[in-house]
């Protein structure tokens, strides 16, 4: 009887923790998707240059990714609750100040502060859920947590449009404040204080500096290569910094007493294969929404709103599959569910490759999007559960941070890859019309060339996704 009461109490605490984590995840994900839509008005109202406009989005992505491993280690040292509440406070305060910013470059600086708060949250979210849930119910918790991002992807563009059109661009930042304060108060009540799991509090400061330089150089180069080209000094410098600091970082971490990233963890085959699958899956699927939305604009000549509505089946399918994945894991192992998910993603990409053409109809494209969405919705929570399941509490923060770091790096690599490939068959003079979505009004011959670029990009994405399937199969056998 006492055991049953204890289990019920633990589940009650687990669902309360999940509610905090999901609210904060919706908050941060909404901020990014809403700003994507409102960015043109921000640019007009602040008289931002093209560089400043690019960095309003880029600064958040780069900062979040490079700080994840640092905050993952700090959370293991000093406690996840304190780090999580600190992240909420930082993100909320930066949102408030960004709404008052008089110019675009100050917004860029505050986006960096926002990203630091977001990194504290993202690094600790899955770790908090893993710590709170019994292992037999972890799949359910992870599925709901992952579905919160799909909710934000569905609602964010609409909110961004409404705020920017009716209330002004500043409310794209200010609406975060009351939600952030509510999350902070509820988090202070619902999250249990816990003692740090790591007794030895040594910090590897040189290792932290090297990973910031290494990741920062790589991600900066890949993020800017489409706009600037491979021979631009900024891109070349970023790749050079990455090439120099990567071996230095590896040597440092193998010798450090308190490594920020314990490279010996990759000797464990299931962990190494799980993180590799996460990276490959991100590279393969990240460009789908952008590609399909741009396809309907540049090839079919549709307006941005209608094009955006046509990619909604992917987000809806991903949200439903994320929630269902936890219940599926009662019958299948997390590794098997992840393997099925990435196989469905590969099938969806292959279907897109088969149907893409200048006169492609919406029905087969939407069916392929549903397959990709279901696959992503199954893979993400299942793979996260498979990686974190059974880990001691003192490793959850850093392992989850490494998973997210590689996943986000995959997002940047995949975006750069897709944007570089689709325009290869086109003359340079037509590139700007592709990204403006007006190619069909300018050059019918260019449309056929763009579709060729789409086929190359989708073929590359399908091949990478097939590698992710092979990685999941190998991990399942190794496990």
C-alpha positions in Angstrom: 0.0 0.0 0.0 2.8 2.4 0.9 4.6 1.6 -2.3 1.4 2.4 -4.3 1.0 5.7 -2.6 4.7 6.5 -3.2 4.3 5.7 -6.9 1.1 7.8 -7.2 2.9 10.7 -5.5 5.9 10.3 -7.9 3.6 10.3 -10.9 1.8 13.4 -9.6 5.2 15.2 -9.3 6.3 13.9 -12.7 3.2 15.4 -14.5 3.6 18.7 -12.6 7.2 18.8 -13.7 6.2 18.0 -17.3 3.6 20.8 -17.2 6.4 23.3 -16.3 8.7 22.0 -19.0 6.1 21.9 -21.7 4.9 25.5 -20.9 8.5 26.8 -21.1 9.1 24.8 -24.3 6.0 26.3 -25.9 7.1 29.8 -24.8 10.6 29.6 -26.4 9.5 27.8 -29.5 6.6 30.3 -30.1 9.1 33.1 -29.8 11.2 31.9 -32.7 8.3 30.9 -35.1 6.4 34.2 -34.4 9.4 36.3 -35.0 10.0 34.6 -38.4 6.7 36.0 -39.6 7.0 39.4 -37.9 10.6 40.0 -39.0 9.8 42.1 -42.1 7.9 44.6 -39.9 10.7 44.7 -37.4 13.1 45.4 -40.2 10.9 48.2 -41.6 10.2 49.9 -38.3 13.8 49.8 -37.0 15.4 50.6 -40.4 17.5 47.5 -40.1 20.2 46.6 -42.6 20.3 43.3 -44.4 23.1 42.1 -42.0 21.2 43.2 -38.9 18.0 41.5 -40.1 19.9 38.2 -40.7 21.5 38.4 -37.3 18.2 38.9 -35.5 17.5 35.3 -36.3 21.0 33.9 -36.6 22.3 35.2 -33.2 19.7 33.2 -31.3 20.4 29.9 -33.1 24.2 30.2 -32.8 24.2 31.2 -29.2 21.8 28.5 -28.1 23.7 25.7 -29.8 27.2 26.7 -28.5 26.1 27.2 -24.9 24.2 24.0 -24.5 27.1 21.8 -23.4 28.4 24.5 -21.0 25.0 24.8 -19.3 24.5 21.0 -19.3 27.7 20.6 -17.3 26.8 23.5 -15.0 23.3 22.0 -14.3 24.9 18.7 -13.3 27.2 20.7 -10.9 24.8 23.2 -9.4 21.3 21.7 -9.8 18.8 21.6 -12.6 16.0 23.5 -10.8 18.1 26.5 -10.2 19.4 26.5 -13.8 15.9 26.1 -15.2 14.4 28.9 -13.2 17.4 31.1 -14.0 16.8 30.4 -17.7 13.2 31.4 -17.4 14.1 34.6 -15.7 16.8 35.5 -18.2 14.6 34.7 -21.2 11.6 36.7 -19.8 13.7 39.8 -18.9 15.5 39.8 -22.3 12.0 39.7 -24.0 10.8 42.6 -22.0 13.9 44.7 -22.9 13.9 43.7 -26.6 10.4 45.2 -26.9 11.8 48.6 -25.9 14.9 48.3 -28.2 15.3 51.5 -30.3 17.4 49.8 -33.1 18.0 46.5 -34.7 21.5 45.8 -33.4 20.4 46.2 -29.8 17.7 43.6 -30.6 20.5 41.3 -31.8 22.3 41.8 -28.5 19.2 41.0 -26.5 18.5 38.0 -28.7 21.9 36.7 -27.6 20.7 37.1 -23.9 17.4 35.5 -24.8 19.3 32.6 -26.3 21.4 32.1 -23.2 18.2 31.7 -21.2 16.8 29.4 -23.9 19.9 27.2 -23.7 19.5 26.9 -19.9 15.9 25.7 -20.5 16.5 23.4 -23.5 19.5 21.7 -21.9 17.5 20.9 -18.7 14.0 20.1 -20.1 14.5 16.5 -21.2 16.7 15.9 -18.2 14.0 17.1 -15.8 11.4 14.9 -17.4 13.8 11.9 -17.3 14.5 12.5 -13.7 10.9 12.9 -12.7 9.2 10.0 -14.5 9.4 6.3 -13.6 11.2 4.4 -16.3 8.1 2.5 -17.3 6.3 5.8 -18.1 9.1 7.9 -19.4 8.0 7.4 -23.1 4.7 9.1 -22.3 6.3 12.1 -20.7 8.8 12.5 -23.5 6.1 12.3 -26.1 4.0 15.1 -24.5 7.2 17.2 -24.1 8.1 16.8 -27.7 4.5 17.5 -28.9 4.8 21.0 -27.2 7.2 22.1 -29.9 4.7 21.1 -32.6 2.0 23.1 -30.9 4.3 26.1 -31.0 5.1 25.5 -34.7 1.3 25.5 -35.4 0.4 28.6 -33.4 3.6 30.7 -33.8 3.2 32.0 -37.3 -0.5 33.0 -36.7 0.4 34.8 -33.5 3.4 36.5 -35.1 1.1 37.8 -37.9 -1.6 39.0 -35.6 0.7 40.8 -33.2 2.8 42.5 -35.9 -0.3 43.6 -37.8 -2.6 44.7 -35.0 -0.4 45.5 -32.0 3.0 46.3 -33.5 6.2 44.3 -33.7 7.2 45.0 -30.1 4.4 42.7 -28.9 6.2 39.8 -30.6 8.6 40.1 -27.7 6.3 41.5 -25.0 3.8 38.7 -25.1 6.5 36.4 -23.7 6.6 38.4 -20.5 3.3 37.4 -18.8 3.7 33.8 -20.0 7.3 33.7 -18.8 6.4 35.1 -15.4 3.6 32.5 -15.0 6.0 29.7 -16.0 8.5 31.1 -13.4 6.0 31.1 -10.6 4.6 27.7 -11.4 8.1 26.3 -11.8 9.2 27.6 -8.4 6.1 25.8 -6.9 6.2 22.6 -8.9 9.9 21.8 -9.3 11.3 20.0 -6.3 14.5 21.5 -4.9 17.3 18.9 -5.3 20.9 18.7 -4.4 23.4 18.7 -7.2 24.3 15.2 -8.3 28.0 15.9 -8.8 30.1 16.3 -5.7 33.3 17.2 -7.5 32.7 20.6 -8.8 35.7 21.1 -11.0 35.2 23.2 -14.2 37.2 22.8 -17.4 37.5 26.4 -18.4 39.9 25.9 -21.3 37.6 23.1 -22.6 34.6 25.5 -22.4 36.5 28.2 -24.3 37.6 25.7 -27.0 34.1 24.3 -27.6 32.6 27.8 -27.9 35.3 28.7 -30.5 35.0 25.4 -32.3 31.2 25.2 -32.6 30.9 29.0 -33.1 33.2 28.9 -36.1 31.5 26.0 -37.7 28.0 27.2 -37.2 28.8 30.8 -38.2 30.4 29.6 -41.5 27.5 27.2 -42.4 24.9 29.7 -41.5 26.4 32.4 -43.7 27.7 30.4 -46.6 24.4 30.5 -48.6 24.3 34.3 -48.4 28.0 35.1 -48.7 29.5 32.1 -50.6 32.3 29.7 -49.7 35.1 32.1 -50.6 34.0 35.0 -48.3 36.5 35.8 -45.6 33.9 35.3 -42.8 33.0 31.8 -44.0 36.7 30.9 -44.6 37.7 32.2 -41.1 34.9 30.3 -39.4 35.9 27.0 -41.0 39.6 27.7 -40.2 38.7 28.3 -36.5 36.8 25.1 -36.5 39.6 23.1 -38.2 42.2 24.4 -35.7 40.2 24.2 -32.5 38.6 20.8 -33.0 41.8 18.7 -32.5 42.9 21.0 -29.7 39.5 20.4 -28.0 39.8 16.6 -28.4 43.3 16.5 -26.9 42.3 18.8 -24.1 39.2 16.8 -23.1 41.0 13.5 -23.1 43.5 14.9 -20.7 41.2 17.1 -18.5 40.4 16.0 -15.0 36.9 17.5 -15.3 36.1 17.5 -19.0 33.2 19.6 -20.2 32.5 16.8 -22.7 33.7 13.3 -21.7 34.7 11.9 -25.1 35.0 8.4 -23.5 31.2 8.3 -23.5 31.3 7.7 -27.2 33.0 4.3 -26.6 29.5 3.2 -25.6 28.1 2.0 -28.9 24.3 2.6 -28.2 25.0 6.2 -27.0 27.3 7.0 -29.9 24.9 5.6 -32.5 21.9 7.3 -30.8 23.5 10.7 -31.0 24.7 10.0 -34.6 21.1 9.1 -35.5 19.8 12.3 -34.0 22.3 14.4 -36.0 21.6 12.6 -39.3 17.8 12.8 -38.8 18.1 16.5 -38.2 20.2 17.0 -41.3 17.7 15.0 -43.4 14.4 16.5 -42.3 15.0 20.1 -41.3 14.7 21.5 -44.8 11.3 19.9 -45.6 9.0 22.7 -44.3 11.1 25.4 -45.9 11.4 23.5 -49.2 7.7 22.7 -49.6 6.6 26.2 -48.6 9.1 27.8 -51.1 8.0 25.3 -53.8 4.4 26.5 -53.7 5.6 30.1 -53.9 8.5 30.0 -56.4 7.1 27.2 -58.6 3.3 27.5 -58.3 3.2 31.3 -57.7 1.1 31.2 -54.5 1.2 33.8 -51.7 3.2 33.1 -48.5 0.0 32.5 -46.3 -1.4 29.8 -48.6 2.0 28.2 -48.9 2.4 28.1 -45.2 -1.0 26.5 -44.7 -0.1 23.8 -47.1 2.7 22.5 -44.9 0.5 22.3 -41.7 -0.2 18.6 -42.2 3.5 17.9 -41.3 3.2 19.7 -37.9 -0.2 18.2 -37.1 1.0 14.7 -37.9 4.2 15.3 -35.8 2.2 16.5 -32.8 -0.1 13.5 -32.9 2.7 11.0 -33.4 4.7 12.6 -30.5 1.8 12.1 -28.1 1.2 8.5 -29.4 4.8 7.5 -29.2 4.7 7.1 -25.4 1.9 4.7 -25.6 3.6 2.8 -28.4 6.6 2.4 -26.2 4.5 0.3 -23.8 4.5 -2.4 -26.5 7.8 -1.6 -28.3 11.2 -0.6 -27.0 12.2 3.1 -27.5 15.0 2.0 -29.9 12.5 0.1 -32.1 10.1 3.0 -32.1 12.9 5.4 -33.1 13.9 3.0 -35.9 10.3 2.9 -37.2 10.1 6.7 -37.0 13.2 7.4 -39.1 12.1 4.8 -41.6 8.8 6.6 -42.1 10.7 9.9 -42.5 12.8 8.3 -45.2 9.7 6.9 -46.9 8.2 10.4 -46.8 11.3 12.0 -48.3 11.4 9.4 -51.0 7.7 10.1 -51.8 8.5 13.8 -52.1 11.4 13.0 -54.5 9.1 10.9 -56.6 6.3 13.5 -57.0 8.1 16.8 -57.2 7.6 18.4 -60.6 6.6 21.8 -62.0 2.9 20.7 -62.1 2.9 18.5 -59.0 -0.5 18.4 -57.3 -1.0 19.0 -53.6 -2.5 15.6 -52.6 0.6 13.5 -53.1 2.8 16.2 -51.6 0.5 16.4 -48.5 0.6 12.6 -48.1 4.4 12.7 -48.2 4.4 15.5 -45.6 2.2 13.4 -43.3 4.7 10.5 -43.5 7.6 12.9 -42.7 5.6 14.4 -39.8 4.6 11.0 -38.3 8.2 9.8 -38.6 9.6 12.9 -36.9 7.0 12.7 -34.2 7.9 9.1 -33.5 11.7 9.5 -33.8 12.4 12.5 -31.6 10.8 11.4 -28.3 11.7 7.7 -28.8 15.3 8.5 -29.6 15.6 10.9 -26.6 14.2 8.2 -24.3 16.6 5.6 -25.7 19.6 7.9 -25.1 18.6 9.1 -21.6 17.0 5.9 -20.3 18.9 4.3 -17.4 21.5 7.1 -17.1 22.5 8.2 -13.6 21.2 11.6 -12.6 24.6 13.1 -12.5 25.0 12.5 -16.3 21.6 13.6 -17.5 22.4 17.2 -18.0 25.6 16.8 -20.0 24.3 13.9 -22.1 21.1 15.7 -23.0 23.1 18.8 -23.8 25.4 16.8 -26.2 22.3 15.3 -27.9 20.8 18.7 -28.4 24.1 20.2 -29.5 24.5 17.6 -32.3 20.8 17.9 -33.2 21.0 21.7 -33.5 24.2 21.4 -35.4 22.4 19.0 -37.8 19.7 21.7 -38.3 22.4 24.3 -39.3 24.2 21.8 -41.6 20.9 20.6 -43.2 19.7 24.2 -43.8 23.1 25.2 -45.4 23.1 22.0 -47.5 19.6 22.4 -48.8 19.9 26.1 -49.6 23.2 25.5 -51.4 21.9 22.6 -53.5 18.6 23.8 -54.8 20.0 26.8 -56.6 23.0 25.0 -58.2 21.2 24.4 -61.6 20.1 28.1 -61.8 22.0 31.1 -63.2 23.2 33.3 -60.4 21.0 36.2 -61.6 17.8 34.1 -60.7 18.8 33.2 -57.1 17.2 36.2 -55.5 13.9 35.4 -57.3 13.9 31.9 -55.8 14.1 33.1 -52.2 11.7 35.9 -52.9 9.2 33.3 -54.1 8.6 35.1 -57.5 10.6 32.9 -59.8 7.5 31.6 -61.7 6.6 35.2 -62.6 10.1 35.9 -64.0 11.4 32.8 -65.7 9.4 29.7 -66.7 12.7 28.1 -67.8 14.1 28.8 -64.3 11.2 26.9 -62.7 12.3 23.7 -64.5 15.9 24.3 -63.4 14.8 24.9 -59.8 12.8 21.6 -59.8 16.0 19.9 -60.9 17.7 21.5 -57.9 14.9 20.2 -55.7 15.4 16.7 -56.9 19.1 16.9 -56.1 18.4 18.2 -52.6 15.6 15.7 -51.8 17.8 12.9 -53.1 20.6 14.0 -50.8 18.2 14.3 -47.9 16.7 10.8 -48.6 20.2 9.3 -48.6 21.1 10.9 -45.3 17.8 9.7 -43.8 18.6 6.2 -45.0 21.9 6.4 -43.2 19.9 7.4 -40.1 17.8 4.2 -40.5 20.9 2.1 -40.8 22.3 3.7 -37.6 19.2 2.9 -35.7 19.2 -0.7 -36.9 22.8 -1.0 -35.9 22.1 0.5 -32.4 19.2 -1.9 -31.9 21.4 -4.8 -32.6 24.2 -3.4 -30.4 21.8 -2.9 -27.6 
